[in-house]
């Protein structure tokens, strides 16, 4: 297995960093290759701007068009090209981050905004009567797997089906489905640690054991069965899910999970 | 009306910037006061790190605790204090941004991560048998209103109830409910422009007219009726919505909208 870990926490001694370190040692100990993008240590530039697209950037700037041209001509900045290369090298991508305001920290969002360029992660493939681009289950990153490892401050009940924050699977849907499944990644069920601000030493030992177990069984873990866009479930080009495919009573994001 | 517009697009000649400019001129023309935080123009620092909390930052860094201490002692960085002051000045806050990968651009997420500190936007109020902090409808920003003005590249059907991207109200829920309702803001229904990459000159005239209309009726627009956390709908401290409060068949994020 070739695993890329994308890590987003400012403190090397944090709980998140400990989970990242444990992933590296566990996977390497099992004979796998591991590369780490430690975004804070790399001083990752978080904001998309004209400097990303070099002297040929259009004025006014058109982010999608400019990023696609820079991708096509191999003129994206070196930091972005390096991350795209790592993604193509990997067969498994782990994202380690704290849930800040119910989504990823800005530095990680900025990694997505800059690395997932047009013609690499979107704007790929043909549009015709049966296909609407290579996306949602197809695309540049097809054949690879992704896993979110997330720490949250609140209690598990706050993120349950009736919890005030909303169900954790729904909170993570824009990331798991919208960012990862979109360019073709298969998404494994997330590893979520609740109440991470209040963990005791004993709690950490339990979490570490559970995390090691997840890491050592990545190869046999079934992905979330998100529907593929171009395999008959959706009308083209409205991309509405056809009627009658879902279990009775299912609505919202859950429609896009089959079975 | 005192309106703060938080704007996040790198190109001053973009469609997003035109909507921001139109908001300024329309509101000022109607006699309202307007302030703008143009995050790209301000070269807003997007990433939370120890530098945000000065020489007294703890080591290892504890983001919540350090941000609360810096808030309490008035030692947050000047850029963050200025944004908190603008939020307290405003009675209405408009966020103008393109939906990138189904959420806000990194620079705007970084505004949230850095400005919404502990003791300002979270970690406010008492916890007891009937209250779980001042949040979700109560808090520092209570009595103020917020509005998202968002452009998306895809077609409206892709964001409809059965659309492949997920319903737009669910995609925006982590922002509208999790970021804005949490510290007390009332959230108005969003202004969403679909297919923004393909707008013609005539389309823009229609959008501008609709946007002006929304701006001139902000004061009379009913907010999304998100439930208040401490008003009897939720069990404390599990924060699960009590049984039987929702219309039959409603699930997921929709549970937290009343009526």
Interface residues (C-beta under 8 A of the other chain):
Chain A: X10 X11 X12 X13 X14 X40 X44 X46 X47 X48 X49 X50 X60 X61 X62 X63 X64 X98 X100 X101 X102 X103 X104 X105 X106 X107 X109 X110 X112 X113 X116 X136 X153 X155 X157 X158 X160 X161 X162 X163 X164 X165 X166 X167 X170 X171 X173 X174 X177 X178 X179 X197 X229 X234 X237 X238 X239 X240 X241 X249 X250 X251 X252 X253 X254 X255 X256
Chain B: X10 X11 X12 X13 X14 X40 X44 X46 X47 X48 X49 X50 X60 X61 X62 X63 X64 X98 X100 X101 X102 X103 X104 X105 X106 X107 X109 X110 X112 X113 X116 X136 X153 X155 X157 X158 X160 X161 X162 X163 X164 X165 X166 X167 X170 X171 X173 X174 X177 X178 X179 X197 X229 X234 X237 X238 X239 X240 X241 X249 X251 X252 X253 X254 X255 X256
